[in-house]
Every structure is written in structure tokens, then in C-alpha cells.
Amino acid sequence: MSPEDFELAARFLKERSGLVLTRDKTYLLENRLMPLVRDLRLKSVADLIAGVRASDPAMQTAVIDAMMAKDTAFFRDWKPYVHFRTVVLPNLRVARGIQTRFRVLSAGVSTGQEAHSVAMTIKDVSSSFPGWNIEVVGIDISATAIAAAAKGIYSQFDVQRGLPIRTLLQYFTKQEDSWVLNDGVRNMVKFQTWNLMDDLFPLGRFDAIFCRNVLVYLDLKTKLEVLQKLGRLLVDDGVLYLGLNETVMGVSSNFRAVDPDLGIYAAHRADRPASLSLAAKVDL
Ligand SMILES: C[S@@+](CC[C@H](N)C(=O)[O-])C[C@H]1O[C@@H](n2cnc3c(N)ncnc32)[C@H](O)[C@@H]1O
């Protein structure tokens, strides 16, 4: 790949998706784009970059989609979901007992495992929320990932990554080589193609936001912008889950650390005691 093509692709990806590609990542660009070159029956990556240069919208969208790292797993890292189940959900039941509704966002949801893990966690304790209006929203810049997420059909390999056998048998039905998520869980989640670089306000506000293993690909400035936007979407006592190696420290003052090793942060509102946060452990 020519240095000019690399520069153009790197600039385009950063502007449109926030993805940062340093010069030593030429191999990554080529590796991720080669399947697309084959699918579109082009001759080389240079043909794709020519499409990006010519502002061909379909080509541009396909290049962004192909470049995204979509690696994910059910109940990834496990402990954040234990916190959500044992701390946030009981707090929500008390704090939202009058409204009987709450919403969770999975931002950068990839093929849906994160949002579906949240939905299964809520389903497990659904007897505590009779008649509640509970919504889980999954968004991702990749339309192909979102289409797969909305189907709720996973391979044997996918379900072996993180799903306890009991949960698998409880919420999935085996169909030939695949596992199909039951409608009860699937209907709790709405998926939408959405770029975190765009206005997020139309999504509405959320009680908890999972944005795990997404910000790690962004440069500091973009990370700050996204964190500011996510902070505005969170309700005053809301909770933010980042990936284990991600932090808001030194990036944004809109959040307060709850368990930084697990990537758990609370919305920081100066006039609000930390004990009122949904992320705060309460002694019953
Ligand atoms: C490594 S996956 C993480 C999936 C899941 N959150 C998890 O932790 O398992 C990162 C996801 O973030 C998405 N992503 C990256 N940049 C994005 C952006 N600007 N807007 C929305 N989604 C984005 C990618 O398409 C990809 O699906």
C-alpha cells in the first residue's frame, strides 16, 4: 500500500469513526480490508481507497465497517455483570419503584453479546420487576454487526465464549448448528446502527451505559468527546461500565470512580452525594 493511500485511509477513519491508525498499522489496514476487496471483486486495496477518495458513500461505509475490531463475548469479564446484578438492579428497583421503568445502553455493542448479556441478567431477576418497562438499546457503527445482533442467532463458538451452560439452555434453543436466542430476551433489546461520533441525544437518557472495549481504539480528544456525550446521556445517579483496561481518569471529570479495576464509574454530579448513585453498594 502506498504511503499516500495509508495517510488518506487513516485520516478518513479517524474523522469518521474515531479509529486511530498509526503508521506501523499498515498490515492491519490491509488484513482487514482484503476480505472486502474479495467480496467486491476488486483487484486490490488501492481500488477500495480510490472509492474512499472519490467519496463513494457505499465504499466509505464498507471500509469503516471492515476496519472495526468486533471481538466480543457473552458476559465478558464476568464481574461487571455481577456488579450490575447485585448492586445496580436492586438499587434501580428502589430508586425507580414509582416510575417502574429504566433503560440500559450498550454502546459499541458489536454482534449483540453485551446487550443480550445485560438482558439475560435482568430476565434472571424479572420477578423483582413485575410490569416494568425495561429497555436495553444496543448501538454500533457497524451495520453488519447490528444486523447480526438483531437476529440473535449465535454459533457454537460464540456461546462457548462466556455463556454458562445453565444460561445457554435457559435462554437459547438449538437449531441445527446454531443457537437461537428466545424471543423473551430478544424483544427486550433494540439495536440501531449509530456512530458515537454523531449526536447521541436522540437516543434518550439511560440509567446505565455499557461502553466496553470501544474507547480504547480512539485518540484522547475523541475519547473525551465521546465520554462527555455519554455523561450527558446518563441520568444523575447513572452508572458507566468501561472495559477493564479503560479509564476516565485524566480524561473526563463527569464521572467518579466506583471500581476502576473493573471499569465501573458513576455519573459525577457535584451536588449529589455518592451514596445516592445506582452504583453505590447499600447495606440492607
Ligand atoms: C471490540 S468491540 C467491543 C464489543 C463489546 N462492547 C464488548 O466489550 O465485548 C468494539 C465495537 O465498537 C464499535 N465501534 C467502534 N467505533 C465506533 C463508533 N465510532 N461508533 C459506534 N461504534 C463503534 C465497533 O464497531 C465494535 O463493534
PDBQT file of the ligand as one rigid body, heavy atoms in Angstrom, charges set to zero:
ROOT
HETATM    1  C1  LIG A 301     -14.083  -4.685  20.450  1.00  0.00    +0.000 C 
HETATM    2  S1  LIG A 301     -15.773  -4.388  20.114  1.00  0.00    +0.000 S 
HETATM    3  C2  LIG A 301     -16.434  -4.365  21.774  1.00  0.00    +0.000 C 
HETATM    4  C3  LIG A 301     -17.780  -5.061  21.853  1.00  0.00    +0.000 C 
HETATM    5  C4  LIG A 301     -18.381  -5.096  23.258  1.00  0.00    +0.000 C 
HETATM    6  N1  LIG A 301     -18.627  -3.770  23.755  1.00  0.00    +0.000 N 
HETATM    7  C5  LIG A 301     -17.504  -5.861  24.207  1.00  0.00    +0.000 C 
HETATM    8  O1  LIG A 301     -16.876  -5.270  25.086  1.00  0.00    +0.000 OA
HETATM    9  O2  LIG A 301     -17.426  -7.091  24.071  1.00  0.00    +0.000 OA
HETATM   10  C6  LIG A 301     -15.793  -2.658  19.684  1.00  0.00    +0.000 C 
HETATM   11  C7  LIG A 301     -17.050  -2.252  18.957  1.00  0.00    +0.000 C 
HETATM   12  O3  LIG A 301     -17.123  -0.826  18.955  1.00  0.00    +0.000 OA
HETATM   13  C8  LIG A 301     -17.637  -0.420  17.704  1.00  0.00    +0.000 C 
HETATM   14  N2  LIG A 301     -17.258   0.982  17.441  1.00  0.00    +0.000 N 
HETATM   15  C9  LIG A 301     -16.017   1.463  17.223  1.00  0.00    +0.000 A 
HETATM   16  N3  LIG A 301     -16.073   2.784  16.934  1.00  0.00    +0.000 NA
HETATM   17  C10 LIG A 301     -17.376   3.143  16.992  1.00  0.00    +0.000 A 
HETATM   18  C11 LIG A 301     -18.072   4.366  16.794  1.00  0.00    +0.000 A 
HETATM   19  N4  LIG A 301     -17.441   5.495  16.448  1.00  0.00    +0.000 N 
HETATM   20  N5  LIG A 301     -19.414   4.374  16.945  1.00  0.00    +0.000 NA
HETATM   21  C12 LIG A 301     -20.078   3.243  17.294  1.00  0.00    +0.000 A 
HETATM   22  N6  LIG A 301     -19.467   2.041  17.462  1.00  0.00    +0.000 NA
HETATM   23  C13 LIG A 301     -18.140   1.989  17.320  1.00  0.00    +0.000 A 
HETATM   24  C14 LIG A 301     -17.031  -1.408  16.713  1.00  0.00    +0.000 C 
HETATM   25  O4  LIG A 301     -17.764  -1.472  15.506  1.00  0.00    +0.000 OA
HETATM   26  C15 LIG A 301     -17.077  -2.714  17.509  1.00  0.00    +0.000 C 
HETATM   27  O5  LIG A 301     -18.220  -3.456  17.240  1.00  0.00    +0.000 OA
ENDROOT
TORSDOF 0
